Amino acid sequence: TSEKGYKIFDPCTKKLMLSRDVVFDETMSRNWKENSENSVAVTYIQNQYENELGVNSHGFSEFEGSPSSPCTPSHTEEQERIMHESAKISQPYDHTPVKWRSINDILAQCNLCIVEPEKCEEAAQDQSWIKAMEDELSMIEKNGTWELVNRPSDKQVIGVKWVFKTKLNLDGSVQKNKARLVAKGYVQKPGIDYNETFAPVARLDTIRTLIALAAQKGWKLYQLDVKSAFLNGKLQEEVYVEQPEGFVIQGKEDRVYRLHKALYGLKQAPRAWYGEIDSYFAECGFEKSLSEATLYTKTRGENDILIVSIYVDDIVYTGSNQGMLNEFKKDMKEKYEMTDLGLLHHFLGMGVIQTDSSIFIHQRKYASSLLNKFGLTDCKPVSTPLVATEKLIKDDGSGAADEENYRKLVGSLLYLTATRPDVMYAASLLARYMHGPSNKHYGTAKRVLRYVKGTLDYGLMYEKGKKAVLMGYCDSDWGGSIEDSKSTSGYAFSFGSGVFSWASVKQNCVALSTTEAEYVSASEATTQAIWLKFVLEDFGEL
């Protein structure tokens, strides 16, 4: 069997029990035909499963035994001692645990996982998932997303499916169960079912610039979440979808829904939502940045300003006037179904800690999940991400590594650079060997994770009151790449305190001297500086 223990028959209680703690006495035997009227009390061996849970329990039972039975002590003194102890028990034993333990302490020792349903039939067995699906359909109906019509004969009808996701808080606890009705957009045909699909999102450089500015000014950052954002985007095309599984209207099974607004999964859904929110901000008097399509500002008088940045359905806003902030939040709640998340504390996998004197951003939870994902939770940390004297080449003779795992690891490291400029060069260097990586490349990537293990608490601190000066630094090596002799450029920019924009990239040309390599690096840094200058001008700075 699959049980990790012994199944034992207790002749005293006529029951089977499962235990790991078993002692075999092959010198004794039991006369199964002989019954004795003598009754004794025996203390059973504690089950090891109870030991593992930390619960102390004692089991006593009276049974009929014989002198030849293995349940009966062979010595009279032992028998008398046990009978004397059992005589003290005048009532059934109270099995209440002697020591109480917190349920969190017990669960912390268990390997728990969150199981998300993959099909509607599985979700229908849990009331919380049923409520999540009903909430999703309620939101669709409230937004006027569709209407039930007869099935068209000259148009394609797109299928839909349920996608289930458990949303977690920054500390890993469950926030809520979310059910999303998704259209099977992969069957859509360009030019018939959709035209344009592109929709911009905020750059991480912009988000960090906004955080640095808010810290320098002493402003608070706030966050809004648009419920089912894509359901608000108005469609220009004629699109039909099937009725969702589990919620087919009885008597109208042959009918379909015609979409007036977008559903998640449609090719044009992101662009439809962006067009909707962009037009609304224009009506409210916001001015869109010419350098960042998802950045909007609104001024009142000479000193008051409101700054809004959009990343799909997440809205981050800050400003100098609390009245403008409250007015913006009120207007957004009246226009769309919003969740007010209060102060910005978790955004795109980044933790944000706001105090009166500074703002600190980090990715501790994400870094810890990487170590667990790649089996390096208990690894030995190192002090540097790379060995300074070691050079990587394409064909190093160490053998081929698992390409899929290597790409996952390097891709994860690249996302970690959102708040960790100290691993930027290492991640960019490893990204050059995505095709056909070697065991040495994979070992080098794991070394970076060992460095992350020792620096889990690292992040970026932006302090209040520092002088608002845009400062940039750039540097370059010369012919650092062994394969093509190209150099690597790097730059970093700060706005009074912590850095908020950085990069490490291989140059496009072969530099013939160190001077040329430095000039190429300075040129790339200057390009970034000009863009940052435009963004800061939109913020009312510089």
C-alpha positions in Angstrom: 0.0 0.0 0.0 0.9 3.7 -0.1 0.8 4.0 3.7 4.1 4.6 5.4 3.4 2.5 8.5 2.2 -0.8 9.8 -1.5 -1.9 9.9 -2.0 -3.6 13.2 -4.9 -5.6 14.5 -5.6 -5.0 18.2 -7.3 -8.2 19.6 -8.3 -6.3 22.6 -10.5 -3.7 20.9 -11.1 -5.7 17.7 -9.9 -2.7 15.6 -7.2 -2.0 13.1 -4.7 0.8 13.8 -1.9 2.4 11.7 1.4 3.2 13.4 5.1 3.6 12.6 6.2 2.9 16.2 6.0 -0.9 16.4 8.1 -3.4 18.4 8.0 -7.1 17.3 8.3 -9.7 20.1 8.7 -13.0 18.4 9.2 -15.0 21.6 5.5 -14.6 22.6 2.3 -15.8 21.2 -1.4 -15.5 21.8 -3.9 -18.2 22.4 -6.8 -17.0 20.2 -9.3 -19.6 21.5 -8.8 -19.0 25.2 -10.6 -16.2 26.9 -9.9 -15.0 30.4 -12.2 -13.1 32.7 -9.3 -11.1 34.1 -9.3 -7.5 33.1 -6.3 -5.3 33.0 -5.6 -1.8 31.7 -2.9 -1.2 29.2 -1.4 2.1 28.0 -1.2 2.0 24.2 1.8 3.2 22.3 1.2 6.7 21.1 0.7 7.0 17.3 3.6 8.8 15.6 1.2 10.9 13.6 0.0 12.5 16.8 3.6 13.2 17.7 4.1 15.0 14.4 1.2 17.3 15.1 2.5 18.0 18.7 -0.7 16.7 20.4 -0.2 14.7 23.6 -2.9 12.1 24.1 -3.1 8.8 26.1 -5.4 5.9 25.3 -6.6 3.4 27.9 -8.8 0.4 27.3 -10.0 -2.6 29.2 -10.0 -6.0 27.6 -10.1 -9.6 28.4 -6.6 -11.2 28.2 -4.8 -14.4 29.2 -1.4 -15.1 30.7 -0.2 -16.2 27.3 -1.5 -13.2 25.5 1.1 -10.6 24.3 -1.2 -7.9 25.7 -0.7 -9.2 29.3 2.5 -8.4 31.2 4.5 -11.6 32.1 5.4 -10.3 35.6 2.9 -10.1 38.4 4.4 -6.8 39.7 4.0 -5.1 36.4 0.4 -6.3 36.2 -0.4 -5.0 39.7 1.2 -1.7 38.9 -0.9 -1.2 35.8 -4.1 -2.3 37.5 -3.3 0.2 40.3 -2.9 3.0 37.8 -6.1 2.1 36.0 -8.0 2.0 39.3 -7.3 5.7 39.7 -9.4 6.4 36.6 -13.0 6.5 37.8 -14.4 8.1 34.7 -13.7 8.1 31.0 -10.4 9.7 30.1 -10.5 13.3 28.9 -8.8 13.3 25.5 -8.4 17.1 25.5 -4.8 18.0 24.4 -2.6 18.8 27.3 -0.8 21.6 25.3 -2.7 23.9 23.0 -0.9 25.1 19.9 -1.8 27.9 17.5 -3.3 26.6 14.2 -0.8 28.9 12.4 2.1 27.1 14.1 0.7 23.7 13.0 -0.1 24.8 9.4 3.4 26.3 9.1 4.8 22.8 9.4 2.6 21.5 6.6 3.3 21.7 2.9 0.2 23.5 1.8 -0.7 24.6 -1.7 -3.5 26.6 -3.2 -5.4 24.5 -5.7 -7.2 26.5 -8.3 -9.9 24.8 -10.4 -9.2 24.3 -14.0 -12.8 23.5 -15.1 -16.2 25.0 -14.4 -17.3 21.6 -13.0 -14.6 21.7 -10.3 -15.4 25.3 -9.4 -19.1 24.5 -9.0 -18.3 22.3 -6.0 -17.0 25.3 -4.0 -19.3 28.0 -2.9 -16.6 30.7 -3.0 -15.8 30.0 -6.6 -19.5 30.0 -7.5 -19.8 33.5 -5.9 -16.8 34.6 -7.8 -18.4 33.6 -11.1 -21.7 35.2 -10.2 -19.8 38.4 -9.3 -18.1 38.4 -12.7 -21.4 37.9 -14.6 -23.0 40.6 -12.5 -20.3 43.0 -13.4 -20.7 42.2 -17.1 -24.5 42.8 -16.9 -24.0 46.0 -15.0 -21.6 47.4 -17.6 -24.0 46.6 -20.4 -21.3 44.5 -22.0 -23.6 42.3 -24.1 -27.2 41.4 -25.1 -28.8 38.1 -25.9 -29.6 37.7 -29.6 -30.4 35.0 -32.1 -27.4 33.2 -33.5 -26.2 34.9 -36.7 -25.7 32.8 -39.8 -23.1 35.0 -41.5 -20.8 35.8 -38.5 -18.4 33.7 -36.5 -19.4 33.0 -32.8 -16.5 32.9 -30.4 -16.4 30.6 -27.5 -15.7 31.6 -23.9 -14.2 29.9 -20.9 -13.7 30.4 -17.2 -10.3 31.2 -15.8 -9.9 30.9 -12.0 -7.2 32.6 -10.0 -6.5 33.0 -6.3 -5.2 36.5 -5.6 -2.6 36.7 -2.8 -1.5 39.6 -0.5 2.2 40.6 -0.3 2.7 38.3 2.7 1.3 35.3 0.8 -2.1 35.2 2.4 -5.2 34.7 0.3 -6.9 38.0 -0.6 -9.8 36.7 -2.7 -10.9 34.2 -5.3 -11.3 35.7 -8.8 -13.2 34.1 -11.7 -12.7 35.7 -15.1 -14.8 35.0 -18.2 -12.3 35.0 -21.1 -13.1 34.9 -24.8 -11.2 32.5 -27.0 -9.6 35.3 -29.0 -7.2 33.0 -30.8 -10.0 32.1 -33.3 -10.5 35.8 -34.3 -9.5 36.8 -37.8 -7.7 40.1 -38.5 -9.7 42.6 -40.6 -13.0 40.8 -39.8 -13.2 40.4 -36.0 -10.6 43.1 -35.1 -8.3 45.8 -36.6 -5.9 47.6 -34.2 -4.7 45.8 -31.1 -1.8 47.9 -29.7 -2.3 49.5 -26.3 0.5 51.3 -24.3 1.4 50.5 -20.7 3.5 52.5 -18.3 7.3 52.0 -18.3 8.9 51.0 -15.1 11.2 54.0 -15.5 8.1 56.2 -15.3 6.7 54.5 -12.2 10.1 54.8 -10.4 10.4 58.4 -11.5 7.0 59.1 -10.1 7.9 57.4 -6.8 11.2 59.3 -6.6 9.4 62.6 -7.2 6.7 61.9 -4.6 9.4 61.0 -2.0 11.4 64.2 -2.7 8.2 66.3 -2.4 6.8 64.4 0.6 3.7 63.4 -1.3 1.7 60.2 -0.7 1.1 57.7 -3.5 -2.3 56.1 -3.8 -3.7 53.2 -5.9 -7.0 52.4 -7.5 -8.0 49.1 -9.2 -10.6 49.1 -12.0 -12.9 46.1 -11.6 -13.1 44.2 -14.9 -11.4 47.1 -16.7 -11.6 45.5 -20.2 -15.4 45.2 -19.9 -15.6 49.0 -20.2 -13.9 49.3 -23.6 -16.4 50.0 -26.4 -16.1 47.8 -29.5 -16.2 49.1 -33.0 -16.6 45.6 -34.6 -19.5 43.2 -34.5 -18.5 40.3 -32.2 -20.6 37.4 -30.9 -19.8 35.0 -28.1 -21.4 31.8 -26.8 -23.2 31.7 -23.4 -20.8 30.9 -20.6 -20.6 27.4 -19.2 -22.7 26.8 -16.2 -24.9 29.8 -16.8 -26.8 28.9 -20.0 -30.3 30.3 -20.0 -32.9 27.5 -20.0 -35.1 27.5 -23.0 -32.7 29.8 -24.9 -29.7 27.5 -25.3 -29.4 28.3 -29.1 -29.0 32.0 -28.5 -25.7 33.9 -28.3 -24.4 37.2 -26.9 -23.6 40.2 -29.0 -20.8 42.3 -27.5 -21.1 46.0 -27.1 -18.0 46.2 -25.0 -14.9 44.1 -24.8 -14.3 40.9 -23.0 -11.0 39.6 -21.6 -9.3 37.5 -24.3 -10.4 39.5 -27.3 -7.5 40.8 -29.4 -8.8 44.4 -29.4 -9.7 44.4 -25.6 -6.6 46.3 -24.4 -6.9 48.9 -27.0 -10.6 49.4 -26.4 -10.0 49.9 -22.7 -7.1 52.4 -23.3 -9.3 54.4 -25.8 -12.1 54.5 -23.2 -9.9 55.7 -20.3 -8.0 58.1 -22.5 -11.1 59.9 -23.7 -12.5 60.1 -20.2 -9.3 61.8 -18.9 -9.4 64.2 -21.8 -13.0 65.1 -20.8 -11.9 65.7 -17.2 -9.2 68.2 -18.2 -6.1 66.0 -17.9 -3.2 66.6 -20.2 -1.5 63.5 -21.7 2.3 63.5 -21.7 3.9 63.6 -25.1 6.8 61.4 -23.8 4.7 58.8 -22.0 1.3 57.8 -23.4 0.0 56.5 -20.0 1.0 59.5 -18.0 -1.6 62.3 -17.3 -1.3 65.5 -15.3 -3.8 68.1 -14.2 -3.0 71.5 -12.7 -4.9 74.0 -10.7 -3.5 77.4 -10.1 0.3 77.7 -10.1 1.3 75.2 -7.5 -1.3 72.4 -7.3 -0.8 69.4 -9.5 -2.3 65.9 -9.9 -0.3 63.2 -11.6 -1.9 59.9 -12.7 -0.1 56.8 -14.2 -2.0 53.9 -15.7 -0.8 50.3 -16.1 -3.8 48.4 -17.7 -6.3 48.4 -14.8 -4.0 49.7 -12.0 -4.0 53.4 -11.5 -1.3 55.1 -9.4 -1.9 58.8 -8.5 -0.3 61.5 -6.4 -0.2 65.2 -6.1 0.4 68.3 -4.0 -3.3 69.0 -3.2 -5.3 66.6 -1.1 -8.5 68.0 -2.3 -7.7 67.2 -5.9 -6.8 63.7 -4.9 -10.1 63.1 -3.2 -12.0 64.7 -6.0 -10.2 62.4 -8.6 -11.0 59.3 -6.5 -14.7 60.3 -6.2 -15.0 60.9 -9.9 -13.4 57.6 -10.8 -15.7 55.7 -8.5 -18.7 57.3 -10.1 -17.6 56.5 -13.6 -16.2 53.0 -13.1 -16.5 50.2 -10.6 -13.3 50.8 -8.6 -11.5 49.2 -5.7 -9.9 51.8 -3.5 -6.6 50.2 -2.3 -5.6 53.2 -0.3 -1.8 54.0 0.0 0.3 52.3 -2.7 1.9 49.2 -1.1 2.1 46.6 -3.8 2.4 47.3 -7.5 3.6 45.0 -10.3 5.3 42.6 -7.9 7.1 45.5 -6.1 6.5 46.2 -2.4 6.2 49.9 -1.6 6.8 51.1 2.0 5.9 54.7 2.6 6.9 56.7 5.6 6.9 60.4 6.5 10.6 60.7 5.5 11.1 58.3 2.7 9.7 55.7 0.3 11.3 52.2 0.0 10.6 49.8 -2.9 11.7 46.1 -2.9 10.9 42.7 -4.3 11.6 40.5 -1.3 8.6 38.2 -1.8 9.4 37.7 -5.5 13.1 37.0 -4.8 12.1 34.4 -2.1 9.7 32.7 -4.6 12.6 32.5 -7.1 14.8 30.7 -4.6 12.0 28.3 -3.8 11.2 27.8 -7.5 14.7 26.8 -8.4 15.5 24.8 -5.3 18.0 27.2 -3.7 16.1 28.2 -0.6 18.9 26.7 1.7 21.8 27.6 -0.6 25.0 29.3 0.7 25.0 33.0 -0.2 27.9 34.7 -2.1 29.0 38.3 -1.8 29.0 39.1 -5.6 26.7 38.1 -8.4 29.5 37.3 -10.8 33.2 36.2 -10.6 35.1 39.4 -11.7 37.8 37.4 -13.6 35.5 35.0 -15.3 34.4 35.5 -19.0 31.4 33.8 -20.6 31.6 32.4 -24.2 29.1 30.7 -26.4 30.8 27.4 -26.7 32.7 26.7 -23.5 32.7 22.9 -23.8 30.8 22.3 -20.5 27.8 20.6 -22.2 24.3 21.7 -23.0 22.0 22.8 -20.2 18.2 22.6 -20.1 17.2 25.5 -22.3 13.7 25.8 -20.9 14.8 26.1 -17.3 17.6 28.5 -18.2 15.2 30.8 -20.0 12.9 30.7 -17.0 15.7 31.5 -14.6 17.1 34.4 -16.7 13.7 35.8 -17.4 12.9 35.8 -13.7 16.2 37.6 -13.0 15.4 40.3 -15.6 12.1 41.0 -13.8 14.0 41.2 -10.5 15.9 44.2 -11.9 12.8 46.3 -11.5 14.2 47.3 -8.0 17.6 45.7 -8.1 20.2 47.5 -10.3 22.9 45.5 -8.7 22.0 42.4 -10.7 21.3 44.3 -13.9 24.6 43.6 -15.6 24.6 39.9 -14.6 21.0 39.4 -15.9 21.8 41.2 -19.2 25.0 39.2 -19.7 23.2 35.9 -19.1 20.3 37.0 -21.5 22.8 36.8 -24.4 22.9 33.0 -24.2 19.2 32.2 -24.3 19.7 30.0 -27.3 21.8 26.9 -26.6 23.0 27.7 -23.1 25.8 25.6 -21.5 26.1 24.1 -18.0 28.5 26.9 -17.2 26.0 29.5 -18.1 23.3 27.8 -16.0 25.8 27.6 -13.1 26.6 31.3 -13.4 22.8 32.1 -13.3 22.4 30.0 -10.2 25.3 32.0 -8.6 23.3 35.1 -9.2 20.5 33.5 -7.2 23.0 32.7 -4.4 23.8 36.4 -4.4 20.1 37.2 -4.2 19.8 34.8 -1.3 22.2 37.0 0.8 20.6 40.2 -0.3 16.8 39.5 0.0 16.2 42.8 1.9 17.9 45.0 -0.7 15.9 47.6 -2.4 15.8 51.3 -3.3 15.3 54.2 -0.8 14.0 57.6 -2.0 14.3 60.2 0.7 12.3 63.4 1.4 13.8 66.8 1.2 16.8 66.0 -1.0 17.8 68.6 -3.6 15.8 67.9 -6.8 18.7 67.5 -9.3 18.7 65.0 -12.2 22.1 63.4 -12.1 23.4 60.7 -14.4 26.4 58.4 -14.6 27.6 56.3 -17.5 30.5 53.9 -18.1 31.7 51.3 -20.6 34.2 48.5 -20.9 36.1 47.9 -24.1 35.7 44.7 -26.2 34.2 42.8 -23.3 32.4 40.3 -25.5 34.8 37.6 -26.6 32.6 36.4 -29.5 32.2 39.7 -31.4 34.5 42.2 -29.5 31.6 44.5 -28.7 31.6 46.7 -25.6 28.9 47.0 -22.9 27.4 50.3 -21.9 25.8 51.1 -18.6 24.1 54.2 -17.0 22.2 55.2 -13.9 20.2 58.3 -13.0 19.1 59.6 -9.7 16.8 62.4 -8.6 18.3 63.7 -5.3 18.5 60.3 -3.6 18.1 56.7 -4.9 18.6 55.8 -8.6 15.4 55.4 -10.5 16.6 54.6 -14.1 19.4 52.3 -15.2 20.4 50.0 -18.0 23.2 47.7 -19.1 23.3 46.9 -22.8 25.7 45.6 -25.4 26.7 48.3 -27.9 25.6 47.9 -31.5 29.0 48.6 -33.1 32.6 47.5 -32.4 34.5 50.3 -30.8 38.1 50.8 -32.1 39.3 52.4 -28.9 38.2 52.9 -25.3 37.4 56.5 -26.1 35.0 55.5 -28.8 33.3 53.0 -26.4 32.9 55.7 -23.8 31.4 58.1 -26.4 28.9 55.4 -27.4 28.0 54.9 -23.8 27.6 58.7 -23.2 25.4 58.9 -26.3 23.0 56.3 -25.0 22.9 57.9 -21.5 22.2 61.3 -23.1 19.3 59.9 -25.0 17.8 58.6 -21.8 18.5 61.8 -20.0 16.6 63.8 -22.6 13.6 61.5 -22.2 13.7 61.8 -18.4 13.9 65.6 -18.7 10.7 65.6 -20.8 8.9 63.4 -18.2 10.1 65.6 -15.3 8.9 68.7 -17.2 5.5 67.1 -17.4 5.6 66.7 -13.6 6.3 70.4 -13.3 10.0 70.0 -12.4 13.1 71.3 -14.1 
